[in-house]
């Protein structure tokens, strides 16, 4: 598993001046406020609506984690979700030298892969996984599985995921479907609420995993810590929230074994405080506008 420096354990003053990671993937002239305060909704098929299964939660965690991809992508914080936000097309995605227009990427570039780099500039439109056709036969399911693993292991040179993580990731991608979605956009507090929901579900899944499955436990801990890091940069003036996020991230380090009750209690305090501090976060349009004007 790739060993990356945890952004929450670096010098706090340096971290606080860094913009949210999502702004790495947009053009300089992008509408930063729109990028920060809105995103497409996640849309899961009827079979997994309501109470999320542990498998779907783990698959979503893998989808959102840079540690799945490894290599240069992980070092930059890039995940599947960066291009396919909540399974949809990220209309704002742009990397100089890899994109020609927002929403495009050249994945056969040596920047990410020495295996598939072709020395050609051929960016393609990022597809929506929600709208893509779902495999129905054993043959098409196997083809999709091979395609997903090729993306991870060849296009981004990530290590092969464990069987449990691989199956969960594929199940999550197959569960994305748009017919049951009435809402298509999260805005403002909805974005924060969704992030809170993701971490809450991941912590629940973490506590139900077998401690003997150290590989899956370690992978999920890293994924949760990545989510906590993303939240950290959204509360640039909230000292109490940031301190608690750092503390919880530390509890989830692989070498520590902290009682689930302590972790859950700490997370309840954090999420309550974040909701209170919403108007001073970069999820809030009014605050984000003032912050970036200054």
Buried (B, 14 or more C-beta within 10 A) or exposed (E): BBEBEBBBBEEEEEBBEBBBBBBBBBBEEBEBBBBBBBBBBBBBBEEBEEEBBBBBBBBBBBBBBBBBBBBBBBEBBBBBBBBBBBBBBBBBBBBEEBBEEBBBBBBBBEBBBEEBBEEEEEBEEBEBBBEBEBBEEEEEBEEBBEEBBEBBBBBBBBBEBBEBBBBBBBBBBBBBBBEEBEEEEBBBBBBBBBBBEBBBBBBBBBBEBEEEEEEBBBBBBBBBBBBBBBBBBBBBEBEBBBEBBBBBBBBBBEEEEEEEEEBBEBBEBBBEBBEEBBEBBBBBBEBBBEBEEE
